Structure formats: C-alpha cells, structure tokens
Amino acid sequence: MRLRVVLYCLIGGMPLTVAALGAGHFTWWWLSGILFAASFVPVALFGPRKASGQFGVILPVFLIVTVLCLWSEALIFVPSYSQMAGRVLVSSAVMYGIVAAVLALLAVSLRLSKPGEPAMQHRPMVSAAFMTLASGFAYVLYYLVFGAVTYQFLTKGYYPEAQQAVARLGIWFWVIQLGRGVLMTLAIVPIIYTLRMKRWHAAIAVASILWITGGVAPLVVPNDLMGAALRFIHTVEIFTQNFSFGVTAVLLLRPKPAHDAEKPPATSPVAV
C-alpha cells in the first residue's frame, strides 16, 4: 500500500510539469504537484470509491481554493497582476482540472480505497446552511487576526499599496472575504461528507488539504511576483488561516457521533 501511495503522489504530480515548458523550474513544478497529490491521499484512501466520485470532490477544491481564491487575492493586492489575470484564471482552471482527473483515475487504478468509518452523520439542510455561513465568518476572523499580524510585522514593506487597496473597497473588502470563506466551505463540503474518517481525523485531513492546496503547493514554485522569503511568509500565514479554518469547518458541519445514544444500556452483573 505504501508503494502505491508513493506512486499516487509521484505520478499525480506529473501533470503540473507541463507548466514548466513555458515557465521553467521543472523540479519545482513536480514538487508542487507531489504536494497537491499528497494532500489528497486521505481522499484516495477513505473518500469515494469510484473515479467519478473522486473527481467530484477534488475538482471544487482546485477550482475554488487553488484557482479562484488565490487569483482574487492577487488581483486585490498586486496591481500588476491585473494585466494577465484573465489568462491566468483560464489556464489555471484547465490545468488543475486535468490534475483532478489524473488523481481520480490514479486512486481507482492503484486500488487505494480502504475500509473506513461507518457512514457519517449529516446535519439537516437548514442547519448545514447556517453552519456554512458560520464557517465563512470564521474564515473572516482568522483572516483578520492572522492577516493583520503578518502584514504589520512581516509583509508591510512588500505591499506598499495594500492599505489603499483595502480602503478603496471599503466594506466590500470584507464582503469579498466572507464570500471566499463561504465558497471555500462549499468546496470542501463534498470531502467532509464523504470522508470515512473519525471527526477529528477528518478535521486534520481537510485542514491540511486547505493549507497545501491554498498555500504550500502553489507557492513552492518560484515566480516573478514573489521572492522566496515572501513565499515562505505567506506559506506560514496561510497555515494559520486555512488550517484553523479547515478544522472549524469540519467541526461545524459534522456533528459529534451519537454513539452513546445508540448503545444499549449496560446490564449490571448478577451475583452468583
């Protein structure tokens, strides 16, 4: 099984190396792909058993967390990014769609699926909707606290126009962040509800997916917008935000299992 998981990561990382044909850094792109694949190992092991199901739970994470959210953040804080934003959005969506398809096929062809926990309990639809919104607000809180600390002490010099950009948007900046939080929650809902793992184990797995797909893997590749130091700072910052957010989302959307209620009452021993 370990060898198959290693193959899943190594082969699953190869599609991203296509980007190296134009941008260079073949090894870094492959490492990025390996990190992406490694983050989805819990999904391959304990997620949907069919390739279509694997694709259905992986694709939203790529399109929303990796593509849309990072794209929108760069659009706000890096003025020069707007010149190539449209091209980057489309090309990234296509590339990560291919990666999602490859990972889904690998999970099935390598027969990685393992027995897991019984079917998970779901919240009623109305309750789940409120919890999704609450998760979005939790993201705004983590973004505000950890983002502000990182900006004040580490990244202020890198983004001289950040305060003006936020001021121009006014309240809409926080509406955008709330929207990102809700969208990211919706992106991971399929994983949360199909992952056959214990509640806290699922929380750690989903939080890791959000951190790696929304931070570590995209930032490991050198680029013209950020130097190595800034990429490292953002990797740590996104850990504080996305990992905390992922744990919160799972705990909100997956109720505690009612094991105690399902067990028959214990009988007292009878003295002989």
C-alpha positions, 0 to 999 in steps of 0.5 A, a space after each residue: 500500500 505504501 508503494 502505491 501511495 508513493 506512486 499516487 503522489 509521484 505520478 499525480 504530480 506529473 501533470 503540473 510539469 507541463 507548466 514548466 515548458 513555458 515557465 521553467 523550474 521543472 523540479 519545482 513544478 513536480 514538487 508542487 504537484 507531489 504536494 497537491 497529490 499528497 494532500 489528497 491521499 486521505 481522499 484516495 484512501 477513505 473518500 469515494 470509491 469510484 473515479 467519478 466520485 473522486 473527481 467530484 470532490 477534488 475538482 471544487 477544491 482546485 477550482 475554488 481554493 487553488 484557482 479562484 481564491 488565490 487569483 482574487 487575492 492577487 488581483 486585490 493586492 498586486 496591481 500588476 497582476 491585473 494585466 494577465 489575470 484573465 489568462 491566468 484564471 483560464 489556464 489555471 482552471 484547465 490545468 488543475 482540472 486535468 490534475 483532478 482527473 489524473 488523481 481520480 483515475 490514479 486512486 481507482 487504478 492503484 486500488 487505494 480505497 480502504 475500509 473506513 468509518 461507518 457512514 457519517 452523520 449529516 446535519 439537516 439542510 437548514 442547519 448545514 446552511 447556517 453552519 456554512 455561513 458560520 464557517 465563512 465568518 470564521 474564515 473572516 476572523 482568522 483572516 483578520 487576526 492572522 492577516 493583520 499580524 503578518 502584514 504589520 510585522 512581516 509583509 508591510 514593506 512588500 505591499 506598499 499599496 495594500 492599505 489603499 487597496 483595502 480602503 478603496 473597497 471599503 466594506 466590500 473588502 470584507 464582503 469579498 472575504 466572507 464570500 471566499 470563506 463561504 465558497 471555500 466551505 462549499 468546496 470542501 463540503 463534498 470531502 467532509 461528507 464523504 470522508 470515512 474518517 473519525 471527526 477529528 481525523 477528518 478535521 486534520 485531513 481537510 485542514 491540511 488539504 486547505 493549507 497545501 492546496 491554498 498555500 504550500 503547493 502553489 507557492 513552492 514554485 518560484 515566480 516573478 511576483 514573489 521572492 522566496 522569503 515572501 513565499 515562505 511568509 505567506 506559506 506560514 500565514 496561510 497555515 494559520 488561516 486555512 488550517 484553523 479554518 479547515 478544522 472549524 469547518 469540519 467541526 461545524 458541519 459534522 456533528 459529534 457521533 451519537 454513539 452513546 445514544 445508540 448503545 444499549 444500556 449496560 446490564 449490571 452483573 448478577 451475583 452468583 
